[in-house]
Each structure stands twice: as C-alpha cells, then as structure tokens.
Amino acid sequence: MKKRIISILTIVSTLILIYELIDSFYYKSYNGNQEIVFIDFKGTELKNYSELSELPQLKGKWIFATLNLRDDRDEYKPDLEIMDSLYFGLKESNIVFVYTVENVDQYDWKKTIRKYELKGFHIDLPDDYEYNLWEDSVAGYTTHWKIPKYMIISDKGEIIDKWSPRPRDYTKLIDRFNELKNRNNERTTKNIGHWVDSVNFEDGNN
C-alpha cells in the first residue's frame, strides 16, 4: 500500500512538473510576434511618465498608455479582453499601445500579456521611477489619492488626457482621440472611426 501511494505521488508530481514547464514555455514564448515588444527602461535616464515618449521606439507617436497592467481584478478584465481588437483598429492611425508595470512577478506579467494578446510596447518600470501622476481629492476631512489607469500622450510627448475613456468604452475613446488630434491640427492616414462598425467587439459590460 505504501509503495502504491509513493508511486501515485511520483506520477502526480511528474505531471505537475510537466504542466508547469509547458505553461511556462507557452506564456514566456511569443513565437517571433513582432507586435509584442519589451522595452528595457532600466538602462535609460528617464525618470517619469512625462519623459516616456522620449524613448526612440515611441518618439513622434500618439500613445495610448495602460498603467500598472494587471488582470487580477474583475473591473479590468473587460478592458483587456477588447485590447486586441482596439489595437488593430488604431494601429494605422500612428497610435501605439504602451503597457507599464511595477513591482510585478515576471511570470505573471508575461502570462497576462500572452493571455490577452496585448500587442504593443511593454515596460517594467524601475524601482526609482517617479510615479508623477498622483492626484488628490478631499472629501470631508479625508484626502483620497488616485492615479490614472489609462491616458493619452500626444506625438509631441505631452500627456493631454490623464483620465482617458476606458477601452470598453471604445466609441468614446475613439471620439476622444479624434477630438485631441483635431485640436492639435494633426492629420491621420485614416479616419480613426472608420472601422468601428466592422469589428466584432464583445460587450465590455458582460
């Protein structure tokens, strides 16, 4: 009986190990997908979000930034599920997607990227990075601190919408991009909104 239990435990342990190896390989390998790019931010002298667009890969681009990427909260999942469709809808309009994380487990980070096929640029921020986006609001005697989740950066490197519409509100987001681009007298190669009716979006509220 004891030998049988040991044999079963050995088999289970082996299966778990095989699963973990396959899982790790799948989520950490991107099969040459050139639309998922990791930027090594630690070798630069950039210290805050206002300098983000000074990176060579982002210079002169309109940026839709997702801050502190995570999928461990249900409130974020509807946005992540729509990102792939949103990416293909906006990529011809000189708009790039940037995702940042900080103090995150590397495996969990890359697993999230692969799970939702988050195409764009991914940056693991260094420990000494200045998270210069905090805003406070006072309610009674209590001060509440909040930080943006999504924001828009112009091709001039200016953070022009610190509280962008969420991806699940894609119509509002596209209208916001059009508004900001028109305000900055920028011409796009394609009307940003031309593809909305042809893309099969899932309902972000489900």
C-alpha positions, -999 to 999 in steps of 0.1 A, spaced: 0 0 0 28 24 9 46 17 -24 14 23 -43 9 57 -26 45 67 -33 40 56 -69 9 77 -72 26 107 -56 55 104 -80 32 103 -110 13 133 -98 45 153 -91 58 144 -126 25 156 -142 26 188 -122 62 195 -133 54 188 -169 24 211 -167 45 239 -152 72 235 -179 46 237 -207 28 265 -190 60 285 -185 71 279 -221 38 289 -236 34 321 -217 70 332 -220 75 325 -257 60 348 -282 68 328 -313 85 358 -330 55 380 -326 70 414 -336 39 432 -323 47 424 -287 78 444 -278 96 446 -244 115 479 -237 144 479 -213 136 510 -194 163 505 -167 191 514 -190 178 549 -197 180 582 -178 142 587 -180 126 592 -146 89 599 -151 59 595 -174 63 629 -189 95 616 -205 80 583 -217 78 595 -253 115 603 -255 122 566 -259 133 560 -296 105 535 -302 78 559 -291 91 593 -303 67 611 -326 39 586 -319 5 591 -303 4 568 -273 -25 551 -255 -9 540 -222 -22 514 -198 -7 520 -163 1 492 -139 -12 464 -161 -30 437 -141 -58 413 -146 -64 401 -110 -93 424 -106 -126 418 -124 -130 455 -132 -100 454 -156 -108 422 -175 -135 437 -199 -108 463 -210 -81 437 -215 -105 414 -235 -111 442 -260 -75 454 -264 -66 432 -293 -94 444 -315 -88 480 -304 -51 476 -313 -59 466 -349 -84 493 -352 -60 521 -342 -26 509 -354 -29 525 -389 -35 559 -373 0 564 -358 -12 553 -324 8 529 -303 -1 510 -272 21 511 -242 17 490 -210 36 496 -179 40 476 -147 60 480 -115 70 456 -87 54 427 -106 62 390 -108 78 385 -143 59 352 -149 25 367 -140 33 398 -161 41 378 -192 13 354 -187 -12 383 -187 3 396 -219 1 363 -237 -34 355 -223 -49 387 -238 -25 390 -268 -16 425 -257 2 438 -287 23 469 -282 52 481 -261 57 467 -226 78 484 -199 87 471 -165 94 504 -146 125 506 -123 122 510 -86 134 546 -86 108 557 -112 89 588 -103 52 580 -105 43 616 -111 6 612 -118 -10 611 -84 -39 634 -78 -57 641 -45 -93 649 -37 -107 660 -4 -140 646 9 -148 660 44 -117 655 65 -102 627 43 -78 631 15 -81 604 -13 -52 598 -36 -59 584 -71 -39 576 -101 -49 572 -138 -55 538 -153 -54 549 -190 -41 580 -206 -33 596 -239 1 611 -248 4 632 -280 31 628 -306 47 659 -291 52 640 -258 25 658 -239 2 640 -215 -30 655 -229 -56 632 -213 -47 618 -179 -81 603 -175 -88 587 -209 -120 567 -215 -116 530 -208 -111 506 -238 -145 490 -231 -160 524 -240 -143 522 -274 -166 547 -291 -159 573 -265 -122 565 -267 -121 569 -305 -141 602 -303 -116 614 -277 -86 606 -300 -103 624 -329 -110 654 -308 -75 656 -295 -59 651 -329 -81 677 -345 -72 701 -316 -36 696 -323 -40 700 -361 -28 666 -368 -37 647 -400 -42 609 -398 -37 584 -426 -71 570 -420 -103 582 -402 -99 566 -368 -136 558 -366 -139 540 -399 -135 505 -386 -158 505 -355 -189 491 -372 -168 463 -389 -151 450 -358 -169 424 -337 -164 438 -302 -176 418 -272 -198 437 -248 -174 451 -223 -201 452 -196 -205 414 -196 
